[in-house]
Amino acid sequence: MTTVEIGVIGGSGFYEMEGLKIIERVFPETPFGKPSDEIIVGELEGRRLGFLARHGRGHVFLPGEVPYRANIYAMKMLGAQRIISVSAVGSLKEEYPPLHMVLPDYFFDLTKKREATFFGEGLAAHVSFADPTCPVLKEAIHRAAEEEGVPVHRGGTYVCIEGPQFSTRAESEFYRKMGFDVIGMTNATEAKLAREAEICYVTLAMVTDYDCWHQEEEEVSVELVVENLRKNIKNAQKVIKAALHHIPPRREEGCACSRALENAIITSRDRIPEDTKRKLQVIVGRYL
């Protein structure tokens, strides 16, 4: 199976990576089932990428149905050291209007029904998640967006809700009072699993609407989201392409993401079931 350097996970409406010279299409079976769709492996700007549509092509998975563990495990199987996650979000700040992009620093997870860890079944591990996004990837994408003339904001917090319903006005106002910046339904789960898999992760959040708090703007709807998504996707593709020139070919020696499990496994090695070891070989093999 062909290996990749960088995984790109496309969100709503982002089902292919323009300009990607396709080498192989893979649909690996993982211990957590199959990923959302086949992973398209190819070359872009001299870099080896693996592209995956988070919701499947044609958008067949709700946010709570996405097989997040299979998606991240599959990227790890392919050798991806970095993931760029492209996601549609609602804005909770006046200064982040539709068609702008945001590179959040943090996530606030309000989901309730997700499988958000690889661990359990006799293996306990607790990774640090204080700084969940990769500063090297953020810098590369921020620089690329500025070069391409795409409005971009660096920093802030992405609040992740269960969905699939959009927020009530009361909820939207609450999130604003809490100081959150953008709202989505997927990335907190994805980021947690990427950290456990020791993969650097960044969110490229594409603003499609003002959620429902902004009384002077159109109320959030699927039609509004899709219309703005089409406009945003071309910009996202340009930004990712440009960012590949700024992402170092190798991760730095001191990269915290690359050694997230170094001191995270608490279970005594002799108490870890053999079945669990086999199941998580791709994730924890080097520590066992």
PyMOL commands that set and color helices and strands:
alter all, ss='L'
color gray80, all
select helices_A, chain A and resi 68-77+135-148+169-177+187-196+222-243+257-259+269-271+274-279+281-287
alter helices_A, ss='H'
color red, helices_A
select strands_A, chain A and resi 6-10+21-26+39-44+47-53+82-91+101-103+106-109+152-154+157-160+182-184+200-209
alter strands_A, ss='S'
color yellow, strands_A
deselect
rebuild
show_as cartoon
